[in-house]
């Protein structure tokens, strides 16, 4: 059945088709019927992706599975090509899972509910497509598809500065996407013959080192905005500062992971020689992300912006893992994306639930609400402990894998590894400080009399407890037994790392030849034979 049934195409098109039905659902304007319909579509989509994993996906294989191909516009070289491997299948499952919970989190939405749930379902299909498509031009179209729903969700349902945040989001993300299109066209039209943008074809192309470096640079900018990488990050705190809880969950749980996935898929997998030269920069940028965002989060007095900068800091570990040339470190980067998707979604949902009760995001205006919201305090505490990488939680395993993988990576010199790991450890130390102090300011201390008088501080509702429980189950499950997730992508990660190491060896052989004495590994690497970044002379 797995060979004939188009699991991935259905998982992409089903929620999009469901979104087109939303406007025709009889509803009095309160959204009661629409939300049940949207939840049903989202849950069925999740079940479809689970069935795809169980019926047609073999975790022990490294190659593409669940492949489907249809010539769409052959004159342009565009085909409907979808498939899944270890880099994409876990993120497809994460996308459908988080989206279903985001629909449930949107239960209180009463302003233009049809449009709101229409956009959520359209995003569901578009985001799954980003991870499932196997054609670079089609990837660009899917990448662009999710921009408009996010823009509208921010601009219509956001806070007081929603127009500014939405405009900044679309300028940053749409503007940087031009680099994806340019790289796709350059790679697809490379060589003789008709254009071909499929990943399997591009992976077999003999791109020159200079060509790879140019494409890598453009893609790094595009994906660096979405990850985000400092200093391309400034749109994210503004977007999170104005978004509603369901949009928070999609931004933190899925959109940021698109950047990390794309770096692995294109920069590391399709452009291995350029990746061998840019990898040290990724390590440095990852450390900058961790320290800068952690310090900035420490200084934030707005609850949403504090958690937003915390997300940027945690994504720094993804960069370090991608920049390492060890299977353990790269596997840790993949697990960190999945882990942060779950933890980030839970924290931002709790931010929205807390705001609904206190009507403020300023920590200075909170305090002493722990006695009135004991269940909410317990949920906040568990999720915050997961974010600060408490042993037994998924964040601890993923960050430990990144650290261990990088420190034992013999491609880099020992002094470089010690210095970078030492700086990254500063961020690890800062994280529990600002998260635990945040909990203290919200739930302990002297109660704000004005807050108590003006608001009805009811405790967590069953719907809210259920959403957090659904997120905590995989967080704790992965923390206690990481192979639940790592086995699903182990083969693909090992093949990717082997390809990158082979590229380093090939570049080193070229650099040692009498014809070309270009050095190819920076001075802070164990085999000092190249400089970063350099075009082949």
Secondary structure, DSSP 8 states (H G I E B T S, - for coil): -TTTS-HHHHHHHHHHHHHHHHTTS---SS-HHHHHHHHHHHHHHHHHHHHHHHHH--TT--S-EEEEEEEEEGGGTEEEEEEE-TTTHHHHHHHHHHHHHHHHHGGG--SSHHHHHHHHHHHHHHHHHHHHB-BHHHHHHHHHHHHHHHHHHHHHHS-TTHHHHHHHHHHHHHHHHHHHHHHHHHHHT-SSSS---BHHHHHTS---HHHHHHHHHHHHHHHHHHHT-TTS-HHHHHHHHH--HHHHHHIIIIIHHHHHHHIIIIIIII-HHHHHHHHHHHHHHHHHHHHHHHHHHHH--BHHHHHHHHHHHHHHHHHHHHHS-SHHHHHHHHHHHHHHHHHHHHHHHHHHHHHHHHS--BGGG----TTT-HHHHHHHHHHHHHHTT-TTSHHHHHHHHHHHHHHT-TTB-HHHHHHHHHHHHHHHHHHHHHHHHHHHHHHSSS--HHHHHHS------HHHHHHHHHHHHHHHHHHH-THHHHTTTHHHHHHHHHHHHHHHHHHHHHHTSSS----BS-TTBSS--B-SS----
